[in-house]
Amino acid sequence: MFLQQLINGIALGSVYSLIALGYTMVYGIITLINFAHGEIFMVGAFIGLLLISVVKVNIFFAIIGAMVFCMVLGVVVELIAYRALRKSSRLSALISAIGVSIFLSSLALMVFGADAKGFPDNAFPVTQLHIGNADVSTLQLVIIGVSALLMLALEFIVQKTKIGKAMRATSEDYNTSALMGINVNRVISFTFALGSALAAAGGVLVGVLFNAVSFNMGLMAGLKAFAAAVLGGIGSIPGAMLGGLLLGVSEVFGVAIGYSSYRDAIAFSILVLVLLLKPTGLLGQKITKKV
Amino acid sequence: MGAILQSFLAGFDPYLLQILVNIGIAIVLALGLNVIVGLTGQLSLGHAAFMSIGAFASALITNKLGLAFGPNLILTGVITAVIAAIIGFPILRLTGDYLAICTLGFAEIVKVFFLNFEPSNKALGLTVQNAKTDIPVPIWVFLVAVLSVVLVSFVQTSRFGRALKAIREDEIAAEAMGINLTRYKIQAFALGSFMAGVGGGLYAHFLSYINPSDFGFLKSVDILSMVVLGGLGSVPGTVFGSAVLASAPEFLRFMSQYRMLVYGALLVFLMVFRPNGLMGGVNVMDLLLRAVGKKPAGVAFKEKSTT
């Protein structure tokens, strides 16, 4: 029972982590809470659904297709809605992000309708494996595997490549990096592309896992992923991974011990408690402000 | 008295009256949030939670205790403010986005609490009995909206308001000047939540049915958009922003299914072209004086930095 719930929790949590990474990277560089990120996740799920049910590709190509589409979408959103606001108050950018979020979700409502869509039955053949006394579906293993792979790829890009180095420099000090000859606009676009691609992958995985894709799935998933990012310490990439896993696992255990009607409150209660004890999140760094 | 007002309201188009009442309630809520976000600079994403606490408290007071509407609203406001102060004490130590997400998390917890709360019928929602008053509820709404404008205008220029603005501009400098950060932040939070509670009470009695799901994240966002769109920290701006956004869904009704699409795009474009809000940096008093010729033409649009 324990092992079973742990695996369920990790599968859910790794998806939260994928979405949380997008929040945390964007926040790390331009200190914007990108509220449209949850909707990018939703759009990714729909693109995956279209690719699987209309174009009839297998799940891995669907994930790649959704990632590419959302990369472009993320960059376009940044270009239209955030770039002009980079120098103005952070709240204006926040409202702009909320506007994008409302726009995208009502667009999805118009295009795809209000009811949740399911994947075709043969989208991903699921077999149950028995590990100890736990039933693990191959789907869960794929979710955990794909998430782990993407996070490793991200870690490689951020730590080992030139653009990754530029990203780290920009998040350290925006103005100085610009002075050092880093093309800050390109770095920001790249960050949005990267974050959106991860969210899209998460969207397809969640869609297949729950076999439901709907226009309003982005809101709660986005809020929880954002909570995960803050829980781990916003701006910190390992923090987002840890926060996502922690939220996923505790949510699944909370439901398992009988608090299913409090499901959405569990994640946020943990968040509030952790922030009260450690105001910068688990792995966040304390920034001392000077006058 | 009540009968006269009733017949006065009967002359109005009910549809127009409803829009006006929505605007009135929005003004009360947005001005409350303006004290927290605009004046004190503490970003709250959970204003709807205090609205829901007020709505349910006020509805239960009417349903179970049968208290008259005036005392009911005051009691509701006090209850909400006390809860806000209790919650504010630990969470207002957080700053910036950590505070924002904490208020958001708190709002979700409140929503789930009411969804599981027996006295308010859980997820079925609560039917509110008629307000115990002779004066029709729409008149109450307009009255409270005007009172809110007066109250917040006074607060803004008072000693208390100046302390809040100092906290907004620079917490460390404010503290060095002898401002007790915790005390002022909690007072501002409680004042804003008092108004949210009263607004919630009005909302509950005007609609006579409330459901916990009506007070979700999107409601908080709605209220925050009104404050930011109008211009942070500006009372005329907030009133204007509330009027625009509370009536926008009605004006956009002719577009039927494109309504929310346009609303979202509108938010983006308004922010991109007026980042400080519609009235941000516009001195309304100045414009008025100039319009009546009491002041020579000068610079109407001041560069103002808002955080």
HADDOCK unambig.tbl for C-alpha pairs under 7 A between the chains (distance, minus, plus):
assign (segid A and resid 81 and name CA) (segid B and resid 268 and name CA) 6.12 0.50 0.50
assign (segid A and resid 81 and name CA) (segid B and resid 272 and name CA) 6.90 0.50 0.50
assign (segid A and resid 84 and name CA) (segid B and resid 272 and name CA) 6.14 0.50 0.50
assign (segid A and resid 85 and name CA) (segid B and resid 272 and name CA) 6.19 0.50 0.50
assign (segid A and resid 85 and name CA) (segid B and resid 275 and name CA) 6.91 0.50 0.50
assign (segid A and resid 88 and name CA) (segid B and resid 275 and name CA) 6.30 0.50 0.50
assign (segid A and resid 89 and name CA) (segid B and resid 306 and name CA) 6.18 0.50 0.50
assign (segid A and resid 89 and name CA) (segid B and resid 307 and name CA) 5.28 0.50 0.50
assign (segid A and resid 90 and name CA) (segid B and resid 307 and name CA) 6.84 0.50 0.50
assign (segid A and resid 92 and name CA) (segid B and resid 228 and name CA) 6.79 0.50 0.50
assign (segid A and resid 92 and name CA) (segid B and resid 271 and name CA) 5.86 0.50 0.50
assign (segid A and resid 92 and name CA) (segid B and resid 275 and name CA) 5.66 0.50 0.50
assign (segid A and resid 95 and name CA) (segid B and resid 225 and name CA) 6.25 0.50 0.50
assign (segid A and resid 95 and name CA) (segid B and resid 267 and name CA) 6.98 0.50 0.50
assign (segid A and resid 96 and name CA) (segid B and resid 267 and name CA) 6.02 0.50 0.50
assign (segid A and resid 96 and name CA) (segid B and resid 268 and name CA) 4.43 0.50 0.50
assign (segid A and resid 96 and name CA) (segid B and resid 271 and name CA) 5.97 0.50 0.50
assign (segid A and resid 99 and name CA) (segid B and resid 264 and name CA) 4.15 0.50 0.50
assign (segid A and resid 99 and name CA) (segid B and resid 265 and name CA) 6.09 0.50 0.50
assign (segid A and resid 99 and name CA) (segid B and resid 267 and name CA) 5.03 0.50 0.50
assign (segid A and resid 99 and name CA) (segid B and resid 268 and name CA) 5.26 0.50 0.50
assign (segid A and resid 100 and name CA) (segid B and resid 264 and name CA) 5.96 0.50 0.50
assign (segid A and resid 100 and name CA) (segid B and resid 265 and name CA) 6.77 0.50 0.50
assign (segid A and resid 100 and name CA) (segid B and resid 268 and name CA) 6.60 0.50 0.50
assign (segid A and resid 102 and name CA) (segid B and resid 260 and name CA) 6.92 0.50 0.50
assign (segid A and resid 102 and name CA) (segid B and resid 261 and name CA) 6.90 0.50 0.50
assign (segid A and resid 102 and name CA) (segid B and resid 264 and name CA) 4.99 0.50 0.50
assign (segid A and resid 103 and name CA) (segid B and resid 260 and name CA) 6.83 0.50 0.50
assign (segid A and resid 103 and name CA) (segid B and resid 261 and name CA) 4.73 0.50 0.50
assign (segid A and resid 103 and name CA) (segid B and resid 264 and name CA) 4.48 0.50 0.50
assign (segid A and resid 103 and name CA) (segid B and resid 265 and name CA) 6.04 0.50 0.50
assign (segid A and resid 106 and name CA) (segid B and resid 260 and name CA) 6.06 0.50 0.50
assign (segid A and resid 106 and name CA) (segid B and resid 261 and name CA) 5.46 0.50 0.50
assign (segid A and resid 107 and name CA) (segid B and resid 261 and name CA) 6.30 0.50 0.50
assign (segid A and resid 227 and name CA) (segid B and resid 101 and name CA) 6.92 0.50 0.50
assign (segid A and resid 262 and name CA) (segid B and resid 112 and name CA) 6.24 0.50 0.50
assign (segid A and resid 265 and name CA) (segid B and resid 108 and name CA) 6.23 0.50 0.50
assign (segid A and resid 265 and name CA) (segid B and resid 109 and name CA) 4.94 0.50 0.50
assign (segid A and resid 265 and name CA) (segid B and resid 112 and name CA) 6.21 0.50 0.50
assign (segid A and resid 268 and name CA) (segid B and resid 105 and name CA) 4.73 0.50 0.50
assign (segid A and resid 268 and name CA) (segid B and resid 109 and name CA) 6.87 0.50 0.50
assign (segid A and resid 272 and name CA) (segid B and resid 102 and name CA) 5.67 0.50 0.50
assign (segid A and resid 272 and name CA) (segid B and resid 105 and name CA) 6.69 0.50 0.50
assign (segid A and resid 276 and name CA) (segid B and resid 90 and name CA) 6.90 0.50 0.50
assign (segid A and resid 276 and name CA) (segid B and resid 91 and name CA) 6.76 0.50 0.50
assign (segid A and resid 279 and name CA) (segid B and resid 94 and name CA) 6.23 0.50 0.50
assign (segid A and resid 291 and name CA) (segid B and resid 172 and name CA) 6.64 0.50 0.50
assign (segid A and resid 291 and name CA) (segid B and resid 173 and name CA) 6.94 0.50 0.50
